[in-house]
Every structure is written in structure tokens, then in C-alpha cells.
Amino acid sequence: MELEQHCKDTLGKSFVDLSDDEKDHYLDQMEASKFNYPSFTSSGSLFGQFLSNVMEGFLADPIYGGNRNMVGWKMIGFPGARYDYRDVANLKGQKLSIEPVSIIDLLKA
């Protein structure tokens, strides 16, 4: 992978071997388009794709392999893949304490 080779060439080690601070710094520089990779003229566009993929995984239904235990949904208060919301429709504007439901949960029923 080009990012991996770039890390080895510029920092002398693999991305996974960087400290957390070094990883953060590398990703900050990547987001700011400071790097050029052979297949990407702008490291910022590659970072943008990475960020989109991470958000998709963090907020997707767990049936697709991400968002384990629906932590992303719990963090933002999303109730999940419910059949309907008639029982809470009249609570508009109020904070709801609804445990999220995944498609997996619906398949088990």
C-alpha cells in the first residue's frame, strides 16, 4: 500500500508501529494534503475517502460488520431499524431513551 510505503520511507517505520501521537500527526498532515502518493496527487482526497469509510462503518447497521454493539447509534441517540415509531411519535422534541435495534435483532424475532 502506498501509505505504508510512504511511512516507511519518510518515518522509517510502518504506520501501525507509529505512536498514537505520530499517527495523529501523520493523519493531520495527510488531511492537509501535505503528501503525494504515486496513485493520488492529493493525500487529502485519500484521507477524505478514509474518513467516509470510517463514518460508514461506525454508523452502519451492525449486520454489515461495523458499529459493534450499536455504540455509534447509542452515541448519537439513533434508535435503529425499528418497524415504526408510533409509540413515540407524540413525544416530538423530547429526549427518547430507546435502546437501538439492529436488522439482526429483527431477523431473530
N, C-alpha and C positions, 0 to 999 in steps of 0.2 A: 504494500500500500504506500502511496506517495507521502502521506502524512508521516507514517512510521519512518520511512527513509529520510525524510526531512529532519525529523527529530534526531535521528542517529547522526546525520551529517552536521547539524548545527549545534546540538547539545551533547552529543557523544553517548546518548542512551535512548532506549526505547521509550515511547510515550508512557507506557504502563509503569516504567521504572522511575518516572519523574515523581518528585514530591507533590503533594497536593498544591502547594503554593506555585511550584513550577508549572504544573498542569494549568492552573488558573491563568498564570501569566501567558503561557503559550496560547491558550484559547482566546484570551483578550487580544493578543497580537493577531491571531488568525481572524477574529471577528473584524478587526480594524483593517483587514486586507494588507497586512504587512508582509505576507509570504506569497510566493508564486510556486505552484507545483506544476510539473510537466503537463498535466491534463486540465489544470484550472488556472486561468490567468488571474483570478481573484480568490484568495483564500476566504474572503468574506462571503462569497456565494456558497462555498463549500460549508462554511460554518452555518450559514442560514439553512442549508439542507439538513445538517446535523440537528440543529435546534428544532426544526419542523418534525423530524423523525422522533426526537425525544419527547416532544409535546404529544404527538400522536400516540406513542406508547404509554405515556403517563396518564392520558385521559381516555384511552380506548376501553371498550368493554374487555374485561379480563379473559373472555373466551378467546381472544386473539393473541394472548400470551403476555401482555403487559399489565400495568395497573393492578399488581398483585394485591389481593385483599381489598381492592377498590379504594386504596389510600388516596389516589388522585381525586376521585369523586368525593370522598369524605372531606378532603382538604377544601374543596370549593363548594361543598354543600349540594352536589348534584345527586338526585335521588335514584338515578339509574334507569334501567329498562323496564319501567312499570307498564302494566297493561293500560291503566288510566289513572287519573288524578282526581276523580270525582269526590273522593272522601276529603280532600284538602283544597279543592278549588275555591271554596268560600273563605279561605284563610289568606287571601291575597295581601301581600305586603308584610306578612308575619314570618318570622324565622321558623322553619319547619325542622323538626328533629326526626327525620325519616332515615332509616337505615337503607343504604343503596341496595339495589337488586340488579344482578347481572343476568345476561341471557342464559348463562349456565344455570342459575337458580331457577329460571323459568322452565328449562329443559328437564330438571329433576322433578318438577311438580307433576 
